[in-house]
């Protein structure tokens, strides 16, 4: 997947609040989604999400990336 697709996946996770819900919305496996977000983090050299077994939240960098990705999506739409 390219970086644009990975950014879309990050937006889905941010909007749905979980990997499971975002994966269901995109009709993909949760592990695929998780790996793509991890690849995005490695590509950008930033941690975008704080993950635990019970919660998920954006880091400060993740929040900024999501804001920019939303602007790009709005322009493209």
Buried (B, 14 or more C-beta within 10 A) or exposed (E): EEEEEBBBBBBBBBEBEEBEBBBBEBEBEBEEBBEBBBBBBEEBEBEBBEBEEEEBEBBEBBEEBBEEBBEEEEEEE
